[in-house]
Amino acid sequence: MEFTQRIDVDLDFDAAVDTITDALKEQGFGILTRIDVQQTLKEKLDIDTDSQVILGACNPQLAHQAIDADARTAALLPCNVVVGTHAGRTIIEALDPKLIAEIPANDNLRPIADDAAGRITAALQAVASGG
């Protein structure tokens, strides 16, 4: 079962973070959290890793609708978007918001999750196409 959408981009890490953040903003998402995985692993475990950041993206209207339809969905929010480097490539990978409807098996969440998924896909496509 695929649970993420992934693109490889010809951008350096910092530019990829900025570009996906802007593309998500165009789709109505703000970034609620930013977790620097590389820094955290270095500080906590003294492990050196490739650059990786987890962005907690949230569209307030969609989040409110989802929580209103099923309060348990709050545990599935925000939508995580990961920017990282691996073997010299920059990767952007997003959790598929359709899981928000599938995990609790609540059909009332399906249109909200589909809307969020479409917006995440549009943001990824905008970055992939360089626009």
PyMOL commands that set and color helices and strands:
alter all, ss='L'
color gray80, all
select helices_A, chain A and resi 13-26+37-45+60-69+71-76+99-102+107-128
alter helices_A, ss='H'
color red, helices_A
select strands_A, chain A and resi 4-9+30-36+52-58+79-86+89-95
alter strands_A, ss='S'
color yellow, strands_A
deselect
rebuild
show_as cartoon
